[in-house]
């Protein structure tokens, strides 16, 4: 897999903890960061078909939502 070099800032305590975890688990900080970013992206990405179903549901239940809001 191709890699990309980037630069960022992180809280010092978080950085020290990350390095400690890397050392204890015999892994690289880079590997841990890659895994963390992959998990974050997976959790926060919403598939287009899910959004489409949500929009359909909102449209179909608009009156119900209005009544519930009262």
PyMOL commands that set and color helices and strands:
alter all, ss='L'
color gray80, all
select helices_A, chain A and resi 12-24+29-44+48-60+62-69
alter helices_A, ss='H'
color red, helices_A
deselect
rebuild
show_as cartoon
